[in-house]
Amino acid sequence: MSPDRPALVPAYVRWIVLVVGAILMAAAVATVVGRRDIIGTNLAAIRHPAARDVALLLGTVIANIVLTGLMFSVLMSRYGRIGLVEMQALIAAAALANYLPLRPGLFGRVAYHKTFNQIPIKATITATLVALGLSVAIAVFVALALFAAARSSILLWVVMGAPVPLLAAAAAFRASRIVGTAALIRYIEVLLLAVRYHAAFALIGAPIDPAMALAIACVSLVVTMIPLSSNGLGLREWAVGLASPLVTSYVLEVGMTAELVNRAAEAVVIVVLGLGAFAWLAWRRRSTVVTRSPDPSS
């Protein structure tokens, strides 16, 4: 996938974003290490992780990437024909590229679809904006659901389960099939994100209940959507840390430690899948060029 993109933002802004993110990340690590007296037991728990929680954390990271690919396959299906494996590779490669300033993975996907799938730039951007809108809508719904469940006798799982049949019904009708299916996939993604945070907190010996995990997932989702951030690098660590005392019984440093564990798992998965995706896309591009090249003997 080509990282080429239009020069929409000055180079100095990109460097400022990168430096700020690095400073915030370094400050988060320093805060956690410097408060060993408070979170010593949490840091010790990381040295002896439960295999189940590790598998759950890594598995949900992989599942989130796969579901993102499926969602974009659905959203882009109205504009052109894109293979499922091809889209999965694009999303994995973009996830890795998005650790660079200003999320160049998006621009890479736009350029790739324009060059190899003959899909207009506007179409890819439109699909991305729809995905962003779905994320915002779901984050708002989850926040309202948590508020309603906390202040009434309605069980949280009832409130959270209510959209599933509605979205499934929307996916069944032709007029709303694409948006309904994409919304259902993204909703499942958010639920899996909550499971991921449940595992991350468990790994540091600070278990949280489903409501707390959903609240933390909403915070993470919103911060990750900030366009100038590199996958929310630095920002997400502080956001989760600051939110933890508000939605859990733990101090800032505990939430920050859980997010650093989550970030480490995410980085490992994204690097492995992203590098593999870049290699596969490069191989596919060479194969396509060779296939389309005219036979010199003809």
N, C-alpha and C positions, 0 to 999 in steps of 0.2 A: 504494500500500500504506500503510495507516495505521500510524503508529509508536506508537499508543496501547498501553499495557501496564499491568498492575497494579503498584502501588507496592510491590514486593516488597523493594526495597533502599532505605534512606534516601538522600536527595539528597546528603548530605555524603559518603557512600561513593562515589557516582558521580563527584563532583568529585575526590576523592582519587585514584581510579583514573586519571582523565583527567590529572591533574597529574603523577602518578608516571610514566605512560607518556610524557608530553611531556618530562619531565626525562631519562628514560632515552634517548629518541630524541636529544635535544639533546646528551647526554653521548657518545653513539655518534658523532655527527657531529663533535663537538669532538675526540674521540679520534683519528678518522681524519685530520682536518685537521692536528691537532697532531703527527702522526707522519709528516709528509711526507718526512722524512729516511730513513725505513725503507721506506715504500710509495710513494715518488715514481714509480717506473716503473709501478706499478699504477694510480695516479691518471692518469698520462699516457696509459695505454692506453685509458682511457674516452673521451678526446678524439678517438680515431680507432677507433671500434668497427667490427668486422667485420659487414657487413650480414647474413651468415648467422646469426651469434650473436644479433643484435638480433631478427631474424625468429623465431628459435627461442625466445627468451625471451618475446617478446610472444605468440607463437602458443601456447606451453604455458600461459601465464596464461589466455588465452581458452579453451583446451581444458579446463583444470581447472574453470572456471566452468560450461561446457556440461555436462561430465560430472557435476558436482554436481547440476545441474538434472535430468539424466536419472536419477540415483540416487534423488533425492527423488520423481520421477514414479513410479518403480517402488515405492518404499516407501509412498507415499500412495495407490497405486491400489487398495488393499484397503479404503480408507475412503470414497472418492468419486471422481467424475469430474473430472479437472483436465486442461486442455489442455496439450500439450507446450510451446507458446509461452508460455502463461500461467505455467507453472512456471519456465521459463527467465527470464522477466521478474521473477518473485518472488525467485529466487535472486540475480540480478544486483542488484536493488534492495536486498535484504538484505545483500549483500556491502558495498555502499556504506554502508548504515546502520550496519553493524557496526564502522565506524571511530569511531563515537561510543561513550561509556562504556557498559559492561555489555551490549554486543552487542544493541542494540534490534531488529536485523533479525529475530531469532528471534521476539520478541514481536509484531512486525509481521506475520510469516507466520502466526502462531497466530491473530491477530485477523482477518486477511484470509480464511483458510480457514473460520473460524467464521462470518463475515459473508456471504461471497459463495459459498462452496462447501458451506455447511451441514455442515461437518466438525467434530466436537467437539474442544474444546481438548485433551483427553486424547489423542486420536488423533494430532494433530500432534506433541505432545510425545513420545509413544511412538516415532513414526517418527524423530524427532531423536535420541532416546536410542539407538535401534538403529544409526543412522548413526555416532554417537559410539563405540558398542561395536565396530563394524566397524573404525573408524579405529584404536582401541587395539589390537585383535587383529592388524591388519596391521602396525602399527608394531612390535609384539613379534615377529611372524614375521620381518620384515625384519632386525631386530637379531640374532635367532638365526641367520638365514641367513648374515649377514655373519660372525658368529662361527664358524659351522661351516665356511664356505668358506675362512676365513683359517687354520684349524687342520687342514685336511685337503686331500686332493688333488681334492676335488669342485669343479668349476668353478662360479663364482658364477651364471652364466646358467642352468645346469642347476637349481640350487637355486631361483632366482627364478622360473624358468619352470614349476616343478612344480605350483604351485597353480592355474595357468590351466586345464588340462583338468579338474581336480577341481571348480573353481568352475563351469566351463561345464557339467559333468555335473549339479551341484546345480541349476543354472538350468533344466535340461531336465526335471526332475521336478516335477510339480505341487505336491507337498507342500513342497518347498524352493525353488520357483521365485523367489519374491519376494526372499528373503534371499540366495539364491545369485546372482541377477542383480545385486542391489545390491552384494554383496561383490566380485563381478568388476569392476564399474564402479569402485568405490573403490580396488581394487588397481591398476587401470590408472591412476587418478588419482595414486597415490603414485609409480608408475614415471615418470609425466610430471613430477611434482614434482622427481624426481631429475634428469631431463633439464633442467629449468629451472635448477637449481643448477649443473649442468654448464655451461650457457650463461652464467650469471652470472659464474662464476669465469673462464671463457674470455674474457669481455669485459674483465676487468681484468688480463689477461695472466698468470693463475695457473691453468693447466689442472689439472683433477682427474680421476681415473679413475672408472669406474662405481661401484666399492665406496665410494669417498669421497663421491660424489654421493648415493648411497643413504643413507649414514650421516647426512649433513647434512640430507637430506630428512626422515628420521625425527625428528631434533631439532626441525626447523621444525614438523612436523606436531603433535608433542606440545605444543609451546609455544603454537601457534595454538589448540589445544583448551581452553586455560585460560579458564574461563567469564567471569571479570571483565575480561579484557584486551580491548582494542579491536583485533581481528585480530592480537593479539600485538605491538601497537605498542610499540617500545622493548625489550620482552622478547626478541623474536625476534632483533633485531640483536645483543644481547649473548649470547644462547644460541648462535647460529651462530658468533659471534666466539670465544667460549670453547671451543666444540667443535672449531674448526678446527685448533689445535695438537695435539689428541688424535687426530684422524682423518686429518689431512693433514700436509704438511711446512711449512705456512705459519703465520705468527704470527697472533695475535688480530686485529690491525688489518686483515689481508688478508681474513679471513673476514667481518669486519664490513663492509668495503667492498663485498664481493660481495653481502652481504645488503641493503645500502643500494641497490645497483643493482637488485636483485630487487624491493625494496620500491617503488622509483620506477616500474619497469615495471608492477608490480601496481596501483599507485595510478592510473596513467594509464588502464589498461584498465578498472578498476573504476569510475572516475569517468565515463568515456565510456559504458560499458554501463549503469551504475547510473542515471545521469540519463535515458538513453533508456528504460530500463525503467520508471522512475517516471512518465515522460510517457505511455508506452503504457498503463500500468495506470490512470492517471487518465483517459485517453481512453476506455478500455474501461469504466471505472466509469460515466462520463457516458453512454456509449452504452447501457449496460445499463439505467440509470435511465430514459432516454428511451424505450427499447423497452418497458419494463414500465409506463410511465405510461399511465393510462386516457385514451381519446380523449374530450376534453371535449364533442364534438358528439354523442356517443352517448347 
